[in-house]
Amino acid sequence: MDLQLADKTALVTAASKGLGKAAARQLACEGARVAMCARSDLIEAAADEIRQETNVDVLPLRADLTKQEDIDRVVHATLDRFNQIDILIINAGGPPPGGFLALKPEDWEAAVQLTLMSAVRLCYAVIPHMVERGTGSIVATESYTVKQPLENLILSNSIRLAVMGLMKSLANELGPKGIRVNTINPGWTQTERVDQLMEARAKTNGTTPSEEIAKTIASVPLGRMGTVEEYGRAIAWLASPAASYIHGQALFFDGGLTKSSL
């Protein structure tokens, strides 16, 4: 299928590794120009890798998504280089694991800045440009836990629901202006973040990460974790003109893990 991305520009955040890098890579593979940002200097190596693999124009940028000035700088640099932003992929590292009593109010405040306010700030920076052009696609990466909360992830369970409310509200507001807004909600996918969670579970339960992975896989109807390549293909399609009538939706990339029928 032609995703019609050859003349498009995508901005992908938290893209030095994991899901963000997978999204940037697949969008580039489909022919989109890509600006990608992250706090880590790994962003340069990730961009070089994608550039060599796809032979498209890739712009790496260092940025902290909790800082408005960094987000503004990333958006301005993307527009200076490519003159347009057709696709915004909102992605951020997940808040740390922990139960309620193990966390402090300042942990909540930091998680709100990272998960919710980064999305808010990105939207304020990019949406006016999309409104002016009368077109655009926004996809936020959240989690299957918005429907099925996961033990020991109270920060993520709580704050990602706020982002879902933001995205659904923006879909209602921006649809008439030609801008599509959706979310993708991964279940267990083979990333560094999942490695961190498996290690935390093993420490809590007195097991090993391998044992925790085996228990996790047993709960997935497809019998395995997803891969970052599969995730990349899913989000690239959702963000692309090939999904032009998909709007205001929450796509669950979870191998059937979510038990809800709604």
C-alpha positions as CSV (number, residue, x, y, z in Angstrom):
1,M,0.0,0.0,0.0
2,D,1.2,3.5,-0.9
3,L,0.9,5.6,2.3
4,Q,1.3,8.8,0.2
5,L,4.1,10.2,2.4
6,A,6.6,11.0,-0.3
7,D,6.0,14.8,-0.1
8,K,5.3,14.9,3.7
9,T,7.3,16.1,6.7
10,A,7.0,14.4,10.1
11,L,8.2,15.6,13.5
12,V,8.8,12.7,15.9
13,T,9.6,13.2,19.5
14,A,11.6,11.0,21.9
15,A,13.0,9.3,18.8
16,S,16.5,8.3,19.8
17,K,15.4,4.7,20.6
18,G,12.4,2.4,21.1
19,L,9.0,3.3,19.8
20,G,10.0,6.9,18.7
21,K,12.9,5.7,16.7
22,A,10.7,3.0,15.1
23,A,8.1,5.6,14.1
24,A,10.8,7.8,12.6
25,R,12.4,5.0,10.7
26,Q,9.1,3.7,9.2
27,L,7.9,7.2,8.2
28,A,11.3,7.7,6.5
29,C,11.1,4.3,4.8
30,E,7.8,5.4,3.3
31,G,9.4,8.5,1.9
32,A,8.6,11.2,4.5
33,R,11.2,13.8,5.5
34,V,11.7,13.4,9.2
35,A,12.7,15.7,12.1
36,M,13.4,13.7,15.2
37,C,14.3,14.9,18.7
38,A,15.4,13.5,22.0
39,R,17.3,14.7,25.2
40,S,20.1,12.2,24.6
41,D,22.9,12.6,22.1
42,L,21.9,9.2,20.8
43,I,19.6,11.2,18.5
44,E,22.5,11.9,16.1
45,A,23.4,8.3,15.7
46,A,19.7,7.3,15.3
47,A,19.3,9.9,12.6
48,D,22.4,8.8,10.8
49,E,21.2,5.2,10.8
50,I,17.8,6.1,9.4
51,R,19.3,8.5,6.8
52,Q,21.7,5.8,5.5
53,E,19.0,3.2,5.5
54,T,16.3,5.3,3.7
55,N,18.3,8.0,1.8
56,V,15.8,10.6,2.9
57,D,16.4,14.0,4.6
58,V,16.5,13.5,8.4
59,L,17.0,16.3,10.9
60,P,18.2,15.3,14.4
61,L,17.6,17.8,17.3
62,R,18.4,17.7,21.0
63,A,15.4,18.8,23.1
64,D,13.9,18.4,26.6
65,L,10.1,18.1,26.1
66,T,9.5,19.5,29.6
67,K,10.8,22.8,28.4
68,Q,8.7,25.1,26.2
69,E,11.8,26.8,24.8
70,D,13.2,23.5,23.6
71,I,9.9,22.6,21.9
72,D,9.7,26.0,20.2
73,R,13.2,25.6,19.0
74,V,12.5,22.1,17.6
75,V,9.4,23.3,15.7
76,H,11.1,26.4,14.3
77,A,14.1,24.3,13.2
78,T,11.8,21.8,11.5
79,L,10.0,24.6,9.6
80,D,13.2,26.3,8.7
81,R,14.5,23.1,7.2
82,F,11.4,21.6,5.6
83,N,8.9,24.5,5.4
84,Q,6.1,22.4,6.7
85,I,5.0,19.9,9.3
86,D,2.4,17.5,8.0
87,I,2.6,14.9,10.8
88,L,3.3,15.2,14.5
89,I,4.1,12.1,16.4
90,I,3.8,12.8,20.2
91,N,5.9,10.4,22.2
92,A,7.7,10.7,25.5
93,G,9.5,8.4,27.8
94,G,7.1,6.8,30.3
95,P,7.0,7.9,34.0
96,P,8.9,5.7,36.5
97,P,7.1,2.6,37.9
98,G,5.9,2.5,41.5
99,G,2.8,2.1,43.7
100,F,1.0,5.1,45.2
101,L,2.7,5.1,48.6
102,A,6.2,4.6,47.1
103,L,5.8,7.9,45.2
104,K,5.8,11.5,46.3
105,P,3.8,14.5,45.1
106,E,6.9,15.8,43.3
107,D,7.0,12.5,41.3
108,W,3.4,13.3,40.1
109,E,4.4,16.8,39.2
110,A,7.4,15.6,37.1
111,A,5.2,12.9,35.4
112,V,2.6,15.5,34.5
113,Q,5.3,17.7,32.9
114,L,6.8,14.7,31.0
115,T,3.6,12.9,29.8
116,L,0.8,15.5,29.7
117,M,2.4,18.9,29.4
118,S,4.8,17.9,26.8
119,A,1.8,16.9,24.6
120,V,0.1,20.2,25.4
121,R,3.2,22.2,24.6
122,L,3.8,20.3,21.3
123,C,0.2,20.9,20.2
124,Y,0.4,24.6,21.0
125,A,3.6,24.9,18.9
126,V,2.5,22.8,15.9
127,I,-1.3,23.2,15.6
128,P,-1.3,26.9,14.5
129,H,0.9,25.9,11.5
130,M,-1.4,23.0,10.6
131,V,-4.5,25.2,10.9
132,E,-2.9,27.8,8.6
133,R,-2.3,25.1,6.0
134,G,-5.7,23.4,6.5
135,T,-4.2,20.0,6.9
136,G,-2.2,17.8,9.3
137,S,-2.2,14.6,11.3
138,I,-1.4,14.2,15.0
139,V,-0.8,10.8,16.6
140,A,0.0,10.5,20.3
141,T,1.6,7.3,21.6
142,E,0.1,6.3,24.9
143,S,-0.6,2.8,26.3
144,Y,-3.1,0.0,26.5
145,T,-3.2,0.8,30.2
146,V,-5.6,3.6,29.4
147,K,-8.3,0.8,29.3
148,Q,-6.6,-1.8,31.6
149,P,-4.5,-0.2,34.4
150,L,-1.3,-2.1,35.1
151,E,0.0,-2.9,38.6
152,N,2.8,-0.6,39.8
153,L,2.4,2.0,37.1
154,I,0.0,4.4,38.8
155,L,1.7,7.5,37.3
156,S,1.3,6.2,33.7
157,N,-2.1,4.7,34.4
158,S,-3.4,8.1,35.6
159,I,-1.7,10.7,33.4
160,R,-2.0,8.9,30.1
161,L,-5.8,9.1,30.5
162,A,-5.5,12.9,30.6
163,V,-3.6,12.8,27.3
164,M,-6.3,10.6,25.8
165,G,-8.9,13.2,26.9
166,L,-6.8,16.0,25.3
167,M,-6.5,14.1,22.0
168,K,-10.2,13.2,21.8
169,S,-11.1,16.8,22.5
170,L,-8.7,18.1,19.9
171,A,-10.2,15.6,17.4
172,N,-13.6,17.3,17.9
173,E,-12.1,20.8,17.6
174,L,-9.6,20.3,14.8
175,G,-11.5,17.9,12.5
176,P,-13.4,20.7,10.8
177,K,-10.1,22.4,10.2
178,G,-8.7,19.5,8.2
179,I,-6.5,18.1,11.0
180,R,-6.8,14.4,12.0
181,V,-6.0,13.4,15.6
182,N,-5.6,9.9,16.9
183,T,-3.7,7.8,19.5
184,I,-1.9,4.5,19.3
185,N,-1.8,2.5,22.4
186,P,0.9,-0.2,22.6
187,G,0.8,-3.2,24.8
188,W,3.9,-5.2,25.4
189,T,6.5,-4.3,22.8
190,Q,10.2,-5.2,22.9
191,T,11.8,-2.0,24.0
192,E,14.2,-0.7,26.6
193,R,11.2,0.6,28.6
194,V,9.8,-2.9,28.8
195,D,13.2,-4.2,29.9
196,Q,13.0,-1.6,32.7
197,L,9.5,-2.7,33.8
198,M,10.4,-6.4,33.7
199,E,13.4,-5.7,36.0
200,A,11.2,-3.7,38.4
201,R,8.7,-6.5,38.5
202,A,11.4,-9.1,39.1
203,K,12.8,-7.1,42.0
204,T,9.3,-6.7,43.6
205,N,8.4,-10.4,43.1
206,G,11.7,-12.0,43.9
207,T,11.9,-13.5,40.4
208,T,14.0,-12.9,37.3
209,P,13.3,-10.6,34.3
210,S,13.0,-13.8,32.1
211,E,10.4,-15.2,34.3
212,E,8.4,-12.0,34.3
213,I,8.6,-11.9,30.5
214,A,7.3,-15.4,30.3
215,K,4.3,-14.5,32.6
216,T,3.6,-11.4,30.5
217,I,3.6,-13.2,27.2
218,A,1.2,-15.8,28.6
219,S,-1.4,-13.0,29.0
220,V,-1.2,-12.0,25.3
221,P,-3.6,-13.9,23.0
222,L,-1.1,-13.8,20.2
223,G,1.4,-15.4,22.5
224,R,4.3,-12.9,22.1
225,M,5.3,-9.3,22.5
226,G,5.1,-6.9,19.6
227,T,8.2,-5.7,17.7
228,V,9.2,-2.2,17.1
229,E,9.0,-2.8,13.4
230,E,5.4,-3.8,13.7
231,Y,4.7,-0.8,15.8
232,G,6.4,1.4,13.2
233,R,4.2,0.1,10.4
234,A,1.1,0.7,12.4
235,I,1.8,4.2,13.4
236,A,3.1,5.2,10.0
237,W,-0.2,4.0,8.5
238,L,-2.3,5.8,11.1
239,A,-0.5,9.1,10.6
240,S,-0.5,8.9,6.8
241,P,-3.0,10.0,4.2
242,A,-3.8,6.3,3.6
243,A,-5.8,6.5,6.9
244,S,-7.6,9.7,5.8
245,Y,-11.0,8.9,7.4
246,I,-9.6,7.6,10.6
247,H,-10.1,10.3,13.2
248,G,-10.6,10.6,16.9
249,Q,-9.7,7.0,17.4
250,A,-7.6,5.0,19.8
251,L,-5.8,2.2,18.0
252,F,-4.7,-0.6,20.3
253,F,-1.4,-2.2,19.3
254,D,-1.5,-5.0,21.9
255,G,-1.8,-8.5,20.3
256,G,-5.3,-8.8,21.8
257,L,-4.2,-8.1,25.4
258,T,-6.9,-5.5,26.2
259,K,-10.0,-7.5,27.3
260,S,-12.5,-4.7,26.9
261,S,-14.9,-5.1,23.9
262,L,-15.3,-1.3,23.6
